[in-house]
Amino acid sequence: MYLYKKIKMTEFITIATFNFTHEIMVLKSILDHEGILYLFQNENLITVDPLASFAYGGILLKVHPNDIEKVKEILDNLNSNLKIV
């Protein structure tokens, strides 16, 4: 069980956009393992209607400003191996 201090989700910043839910599965696992708080905005909507991705601007990865550098490093490592971003 994780104990997090209260963090306002309004402080989170979008750092990546994905078109489909299958593109974020590995990333979610890594972020969870690293203990990074994140939000994938529009994930449920696009899971139900994948074509809505284009209308709503995709699935937005939002993280706290304190975690931006670490998440960018994770994305760079994934992108060099999996070409997901």
C-alpha positions as CSV (number, residue, x, y, z in Angstrom):
1,M,0.0,0.0,0.0
2,Y,1.3,3.4,-1.0
3,L,1.0,6.4,1.2
4,Y,1.0,9.6,-0.8
5,K,0.8,13.2,0.5
6,K,-2.0,15.2,-1.0
7,I,-1.1,16.4,-4.4
8,K,-3.4,18.5,-6.5
9,M,-4.0,17.0,-9.9
10,T,-4.2,20.5,-11.3
11,E,-0.5,20.8,-10.8
12,F,0.2,17.9,-13.2
13,I,1.7,18.7,-16.6
14,T,1.1,16.9,-19.9
15,I,4.4,15.6,-21.2
16,A,3.3,13.0,-23.8
17,T,0.3,12.1,-26.0
18,F,-0.7,8.6,-27.2
19,N,-3.3,7.6,-29.7
20,F,-4.4,4.2,-28.4
21,T,-4.6,2.5,-25.0
22,H,-2.3,-0.4,-26.1
23,E,0.5,2.1,-26.4
24,I,0.5,2.9,-22.7
25,M,0.4,-0.5,-21.1
26,V,4.2,-1.0,-20.6
27,L,4.6,2.6,-19.6
28,K,1.9,2.3,-16.9
29,S,3.7,-0.7,-15.4
30,I,7.1,1.1,-15.3
31,L,5.6,4.2,-13.8
32,D,3.9,2.1,-11.1
33,H,7.1,0.2,-10.4
34,E,9.0,3.5,-10.0
35,G,6.4,4.9,-7.7
36,I,5.7,7.9,-10.0
37,L,2.2,9.5,-9.7
38,Y,0.6,9.9,-13.1
39,L,-2.7,10.4,-14.9
40,F,-3.6,9.3,-18.3
41,Q,-6.4,11.7,-19.3
42,N,-9.0,10.4,-21.7
43,E,-7.8,6.8,-21.2
44,N,-11.3,5.4,-20.4
45,L,-13.0,7.4,-23.1
46,I,-10.6,6.1,-25.8
47,T,-10.8,2.6,-24.4
48,V,-14.5,2.6,-25.1
49,D,-14.3,4.4,-28.4
50,P,-10.8,4.3,-30.0
51,L,-11.7,6.7,-32.8
52,A,-12.5,9.3,-30.2
53,S,-8.7,9.6,-29.7
54,F,-8.4,11.9,-32.7
55,A,-11.4,14.1,-31.6
56,Y,-10.1,14.5,-28.0
57,G,-6.4,14.9,-28.8
58,G,-5.4,11.4,-27.7
59,I,-4.4,10.0,-24.3
60,L,-2.5,12.6,-22.3
61,L,0.2,11.5,-19.9
62,K,0.2,14.0,-17.0
63,V,2.8,13.9,-14.2
64,H,3.8,16.2,-11.3
65,P,6.5,18.8,-12.2
66,N,8.9,17.1,-9.8
67,D,8.9,13.9,-11.8
68,I,9.2,15.3,-15.3
69,E,12.9,14.6,-15.8
70,K,12.6,11.0,-14.6
71,V,9.6,10.3,-16.8
72,K,11.3,11.9,-19.8
73,E,14.2,9.5,-19.3
74,I,11.8,6.6,-19.1
75,L,10.1,7.7,-22.3
76,D,13.4,8.1,-24.0
77,N,14.5,4.6,-23.0
78,L,11.2,3.1,-24.1
79,N,11.2,5.1,-27.4
80,S,14.7,3.9,-28.3
81,N,13.6,0.3,-27.7
82,L,9.9,0.1,-28.6
83,K,9.2,3.3,-30.7
84,I,6.0,4.1,-28.7
85,V,6.2,7.9,-28.6
